[in-house]
Protein backbone atom coordinates (compact mmCIF):
# COMPACT_ATOMS: atom_id res chain seq x y z
CA UNK A 1 0.00 0.00 0.00
CA UNK A 2 1.32 3.45 -0.92
CA UNK A 3 1.77 6.15 1.69
CA UNK A 4 -0.87 8.91 1.55
CA UNK A 5 1.78 11.47 0.60
CA UNK A 6 2.78 9.28 -2.36
CA UNK A 7 -0.82 9.33 -3.60
CA UNK A 8 -0.86 13.14 -3.35
CA UNK A 9 2.46 13.38 -5.17
CA UNK A 10 1.23 11.19 -8.03
CA UNK A 11 -1.90 13.34 -8.27
CA UNK A 12 0.38 16.38 -8.52
CA UNK A 13 1.87 14.92 -11.72
CA UNK A 14 -1.61 14.81 -13.30
CA UNK A 15 -2.45 18.33 -12.14
CA UNK A 16 0.88 19.62 -13.50
CA UNK A 17 -0.13 18.49 -17.01
CA UNK A 18 -3.37 20.47 -16.72
CA UNK A 19 -1.39 23.46 -15.38
CA UNK A 20 0.93 23.35 -18.41
CA UNK A 21 -2.04 23.34 -20.79
CA UNK A 22 -3.75 26.13 -18.85
CA UNK A 23 -0.62 28.28 -19.01
CA UNK A 24 -0.32 27.69 -22.79
CA UNK A 25 -3.95 28.66 -23.35
CA UNK A 26 -3.52 31.77 -21.21
CA UNK A 27 -0.39 32.75 -23.15
CA UNK A 28 -2.06 32.24 -26.52
CA UNK A 29 -5.07 34.31 -25.50
CA UNK A 30 -2.87 37.10 -24.14
CA UNK A 31 -1.14 37.19 -27.55
CA UNK A 32 -4.53 37.73 -29.18
CA UNK A 33 -4.75 34.24 -30.65
CA UNK A 34 -8.09 32.48 -30.79
CA UNK A 35 -8.29 29.19 -28.91
CA UNK A 36 -11.30 27.15 -29.87
CA UNK A 37 -12.94 25.74 -26.78
CA UNK A 38 -13.54 22.02 -26.90
CA UNK A 39 -17.19 21.04 -26.70
CA UNK A 40 -18.13 20.81 -23.04
CA UNK A 41 -18.09 17.13 -22.21
CA UNK A 42 -17.95 17.96 -18.54
CA UNK A 43 -14.13 18.13 -18.55
CA UNK A 44 -14.04 21.44 -16.73
CA UNK A 45 -16.27 19.99 -14.05
CA UNK A 46 -14.14 16.83 -13.85
CA UNK A 47 -10.89 18.81 -13.47
CA UNK A 48 -12.51 21.09 -10.92
CA UNK A 49 -13.80 18.12 -9.00
CA UNK A 50 -10.49 16.28 -9.16
CA UNK A 51 -8.17 19.15 -8.29
CA UNK A 52 -10.46 20.87 -5.83
CA UNK A 53 -12.75 18.37 -4.19
CA UNK A 54 -10.69 15.22 -4.54
CA UNK A 55 -7.06 16.34 -4.34
CA UNK A 56 -7.36 19.53 -2.30
CA UNK A 57 -9.99 17.79 -0.20
CA UNK A 58 -7.42 15.11 0.69
CA UNK A 59 -4.89 17.78 1.57
CA UNK A 60 -7.42 19.59 3.78
CA UNK A 61 -8.96 16.51 5.44
CA UNK A 62 -5.84 14.37 5.83
CA UNK A 63 -2.48 16.02 5.13
CA UNK A 64 -3.07 19.34 6.88
CA UNK A 65 -4.60 17.64 9.93
CA UNK A 66 -1.58 15.32 10.11
CA UNK A 67 0.78 18.31 9.76
CA UNK A 68 -1.05 20.09 12.61
CA UNK A 69 -0.76 16.95 14.72
CA UNK A 70 2.98 16.99 14.01
CA UNK A 71 3.21 20.57 15.31
CA UNK A 72 2.91 22.65 12.13
CA UNK A 73 0.77 25.70 12.98
CA UNK A 74 -2.38 26.24 10.93
CA UNK A 75 -2.36 30.01 11.38
CA UNK A 76 0.70 31.89 10.20
CA UNK A 77 2.29 28.78 8.74
CA UNK A 78 2.28 26.75 5.54
CA UNK A 79 -1.14 25.21 6.20
CA UNK A 80 -2.84 28.61 6.33
CA UNK A 81 -1.06 29.69 3.16
CA UNK A 82 -2.07 26.54 1.29
CA UNK A 83 -5.70 26.84 2.46
CA UNK A 84 -5.70 30.42 1.17
CA UNK A 85 -4.30 29.18 -2.15
CA UNK A 86 -7.08 26.59 -2.43
CA UNK A 87 -9.64 29.42 -2.11
CA UNK A 88 -7.69 31.59 -4.55
CA UNK A 89 -7.67 28.75 -7.08
CA UNK A 90 -11.43 28.38 -6.72
CA UNK A 91 -11.84 32.09 -7.50
CA UNK A 92 -9.60 31.84 -10.61
CA UNK A 93 -11.53 28.82 -11.85
CA UNK A 94 -14.87 30.52 -11.23
CA UNK A 95 -13.79 33.59 -13.23
CA UNK A 96 -12.65 31.37 -16.13
CA UNK A 97 -15.88 29.37 -16.18
CA UNK A 98 -18.02 32.52 -15.97
CA UNK A 99 -16.17 34.11 -18.91
CA UNK A 100 -16.38 31.06 -21.21
CA UNK A 101 -19.89 31.69 -22.61
CA UNK A 102 -18.97 35.27 -23.61
CA UNK A 103 -15.65 34.07 -25.03
CA UNK A 104 -17.38 31.53 -27.27
CA UNK A 105 -19.50 34.41 -28.60
CA UNK A 106 -16.31 36.32 -29.52
CA UNK A 107 -15.83 38.67 -26.56
CA UNK A 108 -12.27 40.02 -26.41
CA UNK A 109 -12.88 41.14 -22.80
CA UNK A 110 -13.77 37.55 -21.88
CA UNK A 111 -10.58 36.35 -23.63
CA UNK A 112 -8.59 38.77 -21.48
CA UNK A 113 -10.31 37.52 -18.30
CA UNK A 114 -9.64 33.90 -19.22
CA UNK A 115 -6.00 34.64 -20.15
CA UNK A 116 -5.27 36.51 -16.92
CA UNK A 117 -7.00 33.99 -14.67
CA UNK A 118 -5.56 30.95 -16.49
CA UNK A 119 -2.02 32.28 -16.17
CA UNK A 120 -2.51 33.31 -12.54
CA UNK A 121 -4.12 29.96 -11.68
CA UNK A 122 -1.36 27.99 -13.43
CA UNK A 123 1.36 30.00 -11.69
CA UNK A 124 -0.29 29.65 -8.28
CA UNK A 125 -0.84 25.90 -8.70
CA UNK A 126 2.79 25.35 -9.74
CA UNK A 127 4.02 27.17 -6.64
CA UNK A 128 1.41 25.45 -4.47
CA UNK A 129 2.57 22.02 -5.61
CA UNK A 130 6.20 22.90 -4.86
CA UNK A 131 5.22 24.01 -1.32
CA UNK A 132 3.15 20.90 -0.69
CA UNK A 133 6.01 18.65 -1.83
CA UNK A 134 8.49 20.52 0.42
CA UNK A 135 6.19 20.25 3.43
CA UNK A 136 5.35 16.54 3.01
Rosetta blueprint (number, residue, H / E / L):
1 X L
2 X L
3 X L
4 X H
5 X H
6 X H
7 X H
8 X H
9 X H
10 X H
11 X H
12 X H
13 X H
14 X H
15 X H
16 X H
17 X H
18 X H
19 X H
20 X H
21 X H
22 X H
23 X H
24 X H
25 X H
26 X H
27 X H
28 X H
29 X H
30 X H
31 X L
32 X L
33 X L
34 X L
35 X L
36 X L
37 X L
38 X L
39 X L
40 X L
41 X L
42 X L
43 X H
44 X H
45 X H
46 X H
47 X H
48 X H
49 X H
50 X H
51 X H
52 X H
53 X H
54 X H
55 X H
56 X H
57 X H
58 X H
59 X H
60 X H
61 X H
62 X H
63 X H
64 X H
65 X H
66 X H
67 X H
68 X H
69 X H
70 X L
71 X L
72 X L
73 X L
74 X L
75 X L
76 X L
77 X L
78 X H
79 X H
80 X H
81 X H
82 X H
83 X H
84 X H
85 X H
86 X H
87 X H
88 X H
89 X H
90 X H
91 X H
92 X H
93 X H
94 X H
95 X H
96 X H
97 X H
98 X H
99 X H
100 X H
101 X H
102 X H
103 X H
104 X H
105 X L
106 X L
107 X L
108 X H
109 X H
110 X H
111 X H
112 X H
113 X H
114 X H
115 X H
116 X H
117 X H
118 X H
119 X H
120 X H
121 X H
122 X H
123 X H
124 X H
125 X H
126 X H
127 X H
128 X H
129 X H
130 X H
131 X H
132 X H
133 X H
134 X H
135 X H
136 X L
